[in-house]
Each structure stands twice: as C-alpha cells, then as structure tokens.
Amino acid sequence: MARAAKLKVYRTVAGFHDAYVAAPSQKAALAAWGSDKDLFARGIAEVVTDAALIAEPMASPGTIIRRSRGTDAEQLAAVPEAPRRRTRTSTTADLADSSEPQPPEPEPKPKPEPKPKPKPKPVPRPGRHELDDAEDALSAIETEQREATKRLDREEAELARRRRDLEARQATELTEATTARDSLRASYDRAIAAWKRDRAVSDRGRD
C-alpha cells in the first residue's frame, strides 16, 4: 500500500492578494483554486516553505487563505487613473470677434504631482513541480520494493514451513517402513532357520 501524500502549501496570485492552500499535490491545489490551467507551468503558482506563511494554511487543509500584497495606498496607486474630460477654451480669435468684454483668463492650475508608480511584481520563484513529481515517483518505487521484499520474505517463510512439514512426514514414513521391513526380515530369518533344521532332520532320517 502506498503511503499517504504529505501536505504542501501552494501560493498563487489573486488580484491584490496571494491565495494560499495546503494540498497533497499541485493538481489538488489547482482544483482548490478552481483553475483548469497549469498555473505552475506558467510561473504564477509555487510551493511555499516559509514557516510563518504556511502555519495558517496547514491548520486548514484545502481552505483558501488570502493575504494582501502591499498596503492600501500601494494598491490604490496601482489602479490606473481615469482619463480627464477635455473642456473647450476660447481662442484668441474668438475673443477678438466678441464685442463684449471678456473676463481675464484664469491662471493655470498647478499640475498635480505625479502619483508614484506601482511597485513591480516580484519575479516568481522557479517552479519545482518536476522535482515534486520525481520525488513522488521515487517514493512509489521505494514503497513497491519494500512490498516486494515483504512478499518474498513471506514466501520464503512458507517454503521453510512446508519443508519442515515434509521432512517430518518423510521421517515418520521412513521409520514406519524400516520397522515393518525389520519385523518381516526377522520373521523370514526365523522361518529359514526352522526350514534348515527340518531339512537336516529329514536328511538324517533318509540315511
């Protein structure tokens, strides 16, 4: 029997959050996230080993744990600015044609300070799904070899028991056959001896 798979904590990007889940495999993590695409192959999902990050997901296997990436100000700064509506201003020609006095042009408003650019997303760590698959394959081979060795040990033990039973049965049969042979030989030897005596007596009588 193959051993139960160990839980690992996986992480992927979900908007302004990171979504963590404790699962036995990458396939199970993708199912928990509701994704039918291999996020690990795309480099947007990975295994997490940091003890501070995996404690909460490990306490609730299969449950999605969301954590915000950055502060509220950083998230607002990452939202693209809505385009401003353009207003029509009077041209110099329009003012020249107008007979009414025109109010002085308002002083231009100072340009707002540029918003800070959002921080670039961190480069994702290299995926280790191929290493995980290799470790799972190695574990399966080790388990199968242990089971095969146990089966062979059981077969050897059974053969040893059968050999002991056979040797005991053969010894009993041999003893019984030897005893019967010896008894019949003794009877035969007595019969030959009696025949020889009778024959000797008969020969003397004819003389």
Order of alpha helices (4+ residues) and beta strands (2+ residues): beta-beta-alpha-beta-alpha-beta-alpha-alpha-alpha
